Amino acid sequence: LESAGKADNTIVVFAGDNGLAVGQHGLMGKQNMYNHSIRVPLVFSGPGIPKGERREAFTYLIDIYPTLFELAGLEVPPSVEGTSLVSTFTKADERIRETLIHAYKDFQRAARDRKKKLIEYRVDGKLTTQLFDTSKDPWETENLSGRPEHLDDIIKLRSELDRWHSEFGDPTAPWWNG
């Protein structure tokens, strides 16, 4: 880009597919809600974007489109569901969202806030609930869901799942009720 004289007016975005478990949590695929399988790289480079910095904002890949539109000075179409990340380029601690929601098919859901992550799935009619303190346990190895002192965390994150079900019309809204 530099040799072509385009570096000053080109935005480069690098993103990737979600990862494979490769044996973590006893899994070999990417059909799960653990961080090793749902986190993806997302890197922006170009004019107006700080170099060599990292942000902790909760984002989705659907945020790329409105971010590029804003960087290009274009109006984002109302049908776009993502949120521009441009504000995070000038405010390192900017929070785009307070929670993230993840889904896989009609039997796995997860909700995450800044400290905890709830994963619930139903297989053969059996509900499994997991709760992790991702601030202390980033590898998600200690399930806290059976501890009474974490019931409020589960209720809070389930309410985020309920909000998401309603907002996006998820047909599996009562999926954990059997």
C-alpha positions as CSV (number, residue, x, y, z in Angstrom):
1,L,0.0,0.0,0.0
2,E,2.8,2.4,0.8
3,S,4.7,1.8,-2.5
4,A,1.4,2.3,-4.4
5,G,0.7,5.5,-2.5
6,K,-2.5,4.1,-1.0
7,A,-1.6,3.7,2.7
8,D,-3.0,7.1,3.7
9,N,-6.5,6.4,2.3
10,T,-6.9,2.6,2.8
11,I,-8.4,0.7,5.7
12,V,-7.3,-2.9,6.3
13,V,-9.4,-5.3,8.3
14,F,-8.1,-8.6,9.5
15,A,-10.6,-11.1,11.0
16,G,-10.7,-14.8,11.2
17,D,-13.0,-17.7,11.7
18,N,-13.6,-19.1,15.2
19,G,-11.1,-21.6,16.5
20,L,-11.0,-25.3,17.0
21,A,-10.9,-26.7,20.5
22,V,-8.0,-29.1,19.6
23,G,-8.6,-31.2,22.7
24,Q,-9.4,-28.4,25.2
25,H,-12.3,-29.3,27.4
26,G,-12.1,-32.7,25.8
27,L,-13.4,-31.4,22.5
28,M,-12.0,-31.4,18.9
29,G,-14.4,-29.1,17.1
30,K,-15.6,-25.5,17.3
31,Q,-19.3,-26.2,18.1
32,N,-19.1,-25.0,21.7
33,M,-19.3,-21.8,23.7
34,Y,-15.8,-21.8,25.3
35,N,-13.5,-18.9,24.5
36,H,-11.0,-21.0,22.7
37,S,-13.7,-21.7,20.1
38,I,-15.7,-18.5,19.9
39,R,-13.1,-15.7,20.1
40,V,-11.8,-14.5,16.8
41,P,-9.0,-12.0,15.8
42,L,-10.2,-8.6,14.7
43,V,-7.6,-6.0,13.6
44,F,-8.2,-2.6,12.0
45,S,-5.4,-0.6,10.4
46,G,-5.4,2.6,8.5
47,P,-5.8,6.4,8.8
48,G,-7.4,7.5,12.1
49,I,-6.8,4.1,13.8
50,P,-4.2,3.9,16.6
51,K,-1.2,1.7,15.8
52,G,-0.1,-1.1,18.1
53,E,-2.9,-0.7,20.6
54,R,-5.5,-3.2,21.9
55,R,-9.0,-2.7,23.0
56,E,-11.2,-4.8,25.4
57,A,-14.6,-3.7,24.0
58,F,-17.1,-6.4,23.5
59,T,-17.6,-6.7,19.7
60,Y,-19.1,-8.9,17.1
61,L,-17.9,-9.4,13.5
62,I,-21.2,-7.6,12.4
63,D,-19.6,-4.5,13.8
64,I,-17.1,-4.4,10.9
65,Y,-19.6,-3.0,8.4
66,P,-20.8,0.0,10.3
67,T,-17.2,0.7,11.4
68,L,-16.0,0.9,7.8
69,F,-19.0,3.0,6.8
70,E,-18.3,5.5,9.6
71,L,-14.6,5.6,8.8
72,A,-15.4,6.3,5.2
73,G,-17.8,9.1,6.2
74,L,-20.9,7.3,4.9
75,E,-24.3,6.9,6.5
76,V,-24.9,3.4,7.9
77,P,-28.0,1.9,6.4
78,P,-30.8,1.4,9.0
79,S,-30.9,-2.4,8.3
80,V,-27.4,-2.9,9.6
81,E,-27.4,-4.6,13.0
82,G,-23.8,-4.0,14.1
83,T,-22.4,-1.1,16.0
84,S,-19.5,1.1,14.8
85,L,-16.3,0.6,16.8
86,V,-14.8,4.0,15.8
87,S,-15.4,5.5,19.3
88,T,-13.0,2.8,20.7
89,F,-10.2,4.2,18.5
90,T,-10.1,7.4,20.4
91,K,-11.3,6.1,23.8
92,A,-9.3,3.1,24.9
93,D,-11.8,2.2,27.7
94,E,-15.0,2.7,25.5
95,R,-17.5,0.0,26.0
96,I,-19.7,-0.8,23.1
97,R,-21.7,-3.4,24.9
98,E,-21.9,-4.7,28.5
99,T,-22.7,-8.3,27.5
100,L,-22.1,-10.7,24.6
101,I,-24.6,-13.4,23.5
102,H,-23.5,-16.5,21.7
103,A,-25.6,-19.2,20.0
104,Y,-25.1,-22.5,18.3
105,K,-28.0,-24.1,16.5
106,D,-31.0,-24.6,18.7
107,F,-29.4,-26.2,21.8
108,Q,-26.5,-24.0,23.0
109,R,-26.6,-20.5,24.3
110,A,-24.1,-18.3,26.3
111,A,-24.2,-14.9,27.8
112,R,-21.1,-13.1,29.1
113,D,-20.5,-9.9,31.0
114,R,-17.1,-8.4,32.1
115,K,-16.5,-11.1,34.7
116,K,-18.8,-14.1,34.3
117,K,-20.0,-16.3,31.5
118,L,-23.0,-18.5,31.5
119,I,-23.2,-21.5,29.1
120,E,-26.3,-23.6,28.8
121,Y,-27.1,-26.4,26.5
122,R,-29.7,-29.1,26.2
123,V,-28.8,-32.5,24.8
124,D,-31.3,-35.4,24.8
125,G,-33.6,-33.4,27.0
126,K,-31.0,-32.8,29.7
127,L,-30.1,-29.2,30.6
128,T,-26.5,-28.5,31.5
129,T,-25.5,-25.1,33.0
130,Q,-22.0,-23.9,33.4
131,L,-20.9,-20.6,35.0
132,F,-17.3,-19.4,34.8
133,D,-15.5,-16.4,36.4
134,T,-13.6,-15.4,33.3
135,S,-11.7,-12.7,35.1
136,K,-10.1,-15.3,37.4
137,D,-10.5,-18.4,35.2
138,P,-9.9,-17.4,31.6
139,W,-9.5,-21.0,30.6
140,E,-13.0,-21.8,31.9
141,T,-12.1,-24.8,33.9
142,E,-14.0,-24.2,37.2
143,N,-17.8,-24.5,36.8
144,L,-19.4,-22.3,39.5
145,S,-23.0,-23.0,38.6
146,G,-23.7,-25.4,41.5
147,R,-22.6,-22.9,44.1
148,P,-25.5,-21.0,45.8
149,E,-23.5,-17.8,46.0
150,H,-23.5,-17.5,42.2
151,L,-27.2,-17.9,41.7
152,D,-27.6,-14.1,41.2
153,D,-24.9,-14.3,38.4
154,I,-26.9,-17.0,36.7
155,I,-30.2,-15.1,37.0
156,K,-28.6,-11.9,35.6
157,L,-27.0,-13.6,32.6
158,R,-30.2,-15.6,31.9
159,S,-32.1,-12.3,31.8
160,E,-29.6,-11.2,29.1
161,L,-30.4,-14.3,27.2
162,D,-34.2,-13.5,27.6
163,R,-33.6,-10.0,26.4
164,W,-31.7,-11.3,23.3
165,H,-34.4,-13.9,22.6
166,S,-37.1,-11.1,22.6
167,E,-35.0,-8.6,20.7
168,F,-34.1,-10.9,17.9
169,G,-37.1,-13.2,17.9
170,D,-35.1,-16.3,18.6
171,P,-37.6,-19.2,18.1
172,T,-35.8,-21.2,20.8
173,A,-36.5,-18.7,23.5
174,P,-37.8,-21.2,26.1
175,W,-35.2,-23.7,25.0
176,W,-33.8,-24.4,28.5
177,N,-37.3,-25.0,29.9
178,G,-37.6,-28.3,28.0
